[in-house]
Amino acid sequence: MTPSQHAPASALRRFLDGQSSAGLVLMGAAALALAIANSPLGAGYEALLHAYVGPLSVGHWINDDLMAVFFLLVGLEIKREALDGQLSTWSRRVLPGIAAAGGMAVPALVYLAFNAGPTARGWAIPAATDIAFALGVISLLGKRVPASLRIFLTALAIIDDLGAVIIIALFYTAGISLPDLAGAAVLVAVLAGMNRLGVRRLTPYLLLGPVLWVLVLRSGVHATLAGVILAFTIPLQGTPGRPDEEHNSPLHHLEHALHLPIGFLVVPIFGLANAGVPFLGLPAEALVAPVTLGVGLGLLAGKVVGVFGFSMLAIRLSFADMPAYAGRLQMLGTALLCGIGFTMSLFITLLAFASDPLLQAEAKIGILAGSFVSGLLGYALLRAAPQDWPGGWSHAARVSLAVGRYFQAMLSDTPAVQEPRPITQPAGLRPLSRCRPSRKPGCPAITWACEPASLCVRARPLW
């Protein structure tokens, strides 16, 4: 088969691959920011961020303007997944939805256990998951992680993003300017009307987007939410039952166009501007301050208890099914990766402690420490977890298992291939499929074959 004959990668596969690569770039940007902030270049780094370009400083342009484009992409992903993707049906929403709810509530409670009074305002900092960072770690594991867990993590993180957007709108909004808010509402009505009237060209929407951003900024609501609102008005033409196929709708075109610059330029610039914590200039108490402990333990312990605990409870109560070919250890490892809360956590930190650099630094230490330990433990656990899905077995392992089962069947006078029948799950093992006969006697490679031990295995030809 020539390269041109290969089927195009699905939309979901492109999304996962792009986010994984972007996560690795973000890791490098965060490490570079820490190195610069704790070097002789640190003073120049801070001066550059506070230098004014027009009406705003460089830091504000990054956090308010560039991040509005990031939130536009977040809004597009939320709308696509909710209407025509992995969250388009109730059965697909249940497990990631329950896990995301636990992953937001428990970390917030952990943070509040350490903080009261003015510092309690940062309760939402450990509630978010950084999808790019988490998928970047998973990409290092290759086929050791089944695709179902990648999809589960992606859906969970998207619901997390939606929760973070709602939290920012409700709890981190300054004084409201009613005239500007009314102007923004009128503009949103115009955008929605264009959608309803069938305007499919992106140009009118993108021309009105900056106007909406200015009105939202002046209204007192955080300007980045203009990106999410604009995204919800972009037309989407779905294909029910085929969410991974190629699309020609404006939303898919815009989302595809934004993935590369957002993942490899906007988010790394944000990380470079905000991850730099000058440890050498901080008091020693900052390492064990209530904000630091609340954020760090909220990400490390709160996320695990919330995501893993709520997921297992939902599965135990039959509200949802375990992701295909995933075990409890893999679910626990995935829950640990949800404790990587970099981009959105840093963003909420800037909103919660806008006028207190020390509290910002403490929160950033907690974010970096909690995210690093969570990512390290999640990677180690997923790497060590047993693999019980076909893609996780090496070629040699499949052949060896098949040969052993084949000769075991010969010695016990039991046919290696039996008629279709339901199988009883062996203790500690997960059946991979119902048993089916192979197409050619003695060759269990062509289809699934039922072995004497009632475990279905896939094997290569034995000749």
Secondary structure, DSSP 8 states (H G I E B T S, - for coil): --GGGS----HHHHHHHHHHHHHHHHHHHHHHHHHHHTSTTHHHHHHHHH-EETTEEHHHIIIIIIHHHHHHHHHHHHHHHHHHSTTSSHHHHHHHHHHHHHHHHHHHHHHHHH--GGGGGGTTGGG---HHHHHHHHHTTGGGS-HHHHHHHHHHHHHHHHHHHHHHHHHS-----HHHHHHHHHHHHHHHHHHHTT---HHHHHHHHHHHHHHHHHHTS-TTHHHHHHHHHS-----TT-TTS---SHHHHHHHHHHHHIIIIIHHHHHHHHS---GGGS-GGGGG-HHHHHHHHIIIIIHIIIIIIHHHHHHHTTSS---TT--HHHHHHHHHHTT---HHHHHHHHHHTTT-HHHHHHHHHHHHHHHHHHHHHHHHHHHHS---SGGGS-HHHHHHHHHHHHHHHHHTT--SS---------TT----S-----SBTTBTTSS-EE-TTS-EE------
